[in-house]
Amino acid sequence: MMSDKIMKFTYPVLMGLLLLAALIEMCISAWLISQYNKFHNFSSGGQLVRTRYILFTSIWTLIFGSLYLVGFLLMPIGYALTGVVSHLIFLFFTWALWTGAAAAITQMLGGGLHCSSQDAFVYCGQLNALEGFAWLIWIVLTILFFLVIIRGITTANHGEGSKGSLIDGFTA
């Protein structure tokens, strides 16, 4: 059974890591897009579209992740954002978006670039960082998703069903 102490500590730490990585990813992708728009030095239209998709996904994660973290921290006030079902829906959609983002950038870069031996991509280091942070975010989301699934199973076993909360003692 998952202890409230574990959830109270682990969830904010993982969400904080997720939001920090999404902020970094947003900054890198926004900078790359500004450079591509300014100098038109992207290698293909797909590179620009994938970078824009990562920017969108980063902003999505920052906005909704922040709302869910604040809802969790203000548990009694923000119950609508603290229910297990609500979290599962948010985490699933966000996980799906990041799966697509990480796979798209990885496919474009062929699994990563060796900056000293390639000349096809401008901003090689930034593209490698974009790929690395996309996979880091995906890993953190996967861990959070399984953590909330386990919590959902626990609340279902206690008879709370879909009204279960991430922390004991708060019900709809």
URCOR-V496102 format. One record per residue. N is the residue number from 1. RES is the residue in three letters. D_LAST is the distance of its C-alpha to the last C-alpha in Angstrom with 1 decimal. Layout:
n	res	d_last
N	RES	D_LAST
N	RES	D_LAST
//
This chain:
n	res	d_last
1	MET	21.4
2	MET	20.2
3	SER	20.2
4	ASP	17.8
5	LYS	21.1
6	ILE	22.0
7	MET	18.9
8	LYS	19.0
9	PHE	22.7
10	THR	23.0
11	TYR	20.4
12	PRO	21.6
13	VAL	25.2
14	LEU	24.9
15	MET	23.1
16	GLY	25.8
17	LEU	28.5
18	LEU	27.1
19	LEU	27.1
20	LEU	30.6
21	ALA	32.0
22	ALA	30.7
23	LEU	32.2
24	ILE	35.5
25	GLU	35.4
26	MET	34.8
27	CYS	37.8
28	ILE	40.1
29	SER	39.4
30	ALA	39.7
31	TRP	43.0
32	LEU	44.3
33	ILE	43.5
34	SER	45.3
35	GLN	48.2
36	TYR	48.4
37	ASN	48.3
38	LYS	50.9
39	PHE	53.3
40	HIS	52.5
41	ASN	53.0
42	PHE	50.4
43	SER	52.0
44	SER	50.3
45	GLY	47.9
46	GLY	45.5
47	GLN	45.4
48	LEU	44.4
49	VAL	41.8
50	ARG	40.2
51	THR	40.2
52	ARG	38.5
53	TYR	35.9
54	ILE	35.2
55	LEU	35.0
56	PHE	32.4
57	THR	30.3
58	SER	30.7
59	ILE	29.5
60	TRP	26.5
61	THR	25.6
62	LEU	26.1
63	ILE	24.1
64	PHE	21.0
65	GLY	21.3
66	SER	21.6
67	LEU	18.4
68	TYR	16.5
69	LEU	18.3
70	VAL	17.8
71	GLY	14.0
72	PHE	14.2
73	LEU	16.6
74	LEU	14.6
75	MET	11.4
76	PRO	9.8
77	ILE	11.3
78	GLY	10.9
79	TYR	7.3
80	ALA	8.4
81	LEU	11.2
82	THR	10.0
83	GLY	8.4
84	VAL	11.3
85	VAL	12.0
86	SER	12.3
87	HIS	14.6
88	LEU	16.5
89	ILE	17.4
90	PHE	18.5
91	LEU	20.4
92	PHE	22.0
93	PHE	23.3
94	THR	24.5
95	TRP	26.1
96	ALA	27.9
97	LEU	29.1
98	TRP	30.5
99	THR	32.0
100	GLY	34.0
101	ALA	34.9
102	ALA	36.1
103	ALA	38.0
104	ALA	39.6
105	ILE	40.9
106	THR	42.1
107	GLN	43.9
108	MET	45.5
109	LEU	46.7
110	GLY	47.8
111	GLY	45.6
112	GLY	46.7
113	LEU	49.7
114	HIS	52.7
115	CYS	53.4
116	SER	57.0
117	SER	58.0
118	GLN	56.4
119	ASP	57.3
120	ALA	55.2
121	PHE	52.1
122	VAL	52.3
123	TYR	49.7
124	CYS	49.7
125	GLY	48.0
126	GLN	45.2
127	LEU	44.6
128	ASN	44.5
129	ALA	41.9
130	LEU	39.9
131	GLU	40.0
132	GLY	39.3
133	PHE	36.2
134	ALA	34.8
135	TRP	35.1
136	LEU	33.6
137	ILE	30.5
138	TRP	30.3
139	ILE	30.6
140	VAL	27.9
141	LEU	25.5
142	THR	26.5
143	ILE	25.7
144	LEU	22.3
145	PHE	21.6
146	PHE	22.7
147	LEU	20.8
148	VAL	17.5
149	ILE	18.7
150	ILE	19.5
151	ARG	16.1
152	GLY	14.7
153	ILE	17.3
154	THR	16.5
155	THR	12.8
156	ALA	14.2
157	ASN	16.9
158	HIS	14.7
159	GLY	13.2
160	GLU	9.7
161	GLY	11.0
162	SER	9.6
163	LYS	5.9
164	GLY	7.8
165	SER	8.3
166	LEU	11.9
167	ILE	12.2
168	ASP	11.7
169	GLY	10.1
170	PHE	7.0
171	THR	3.8
172	ALA	0.0
//
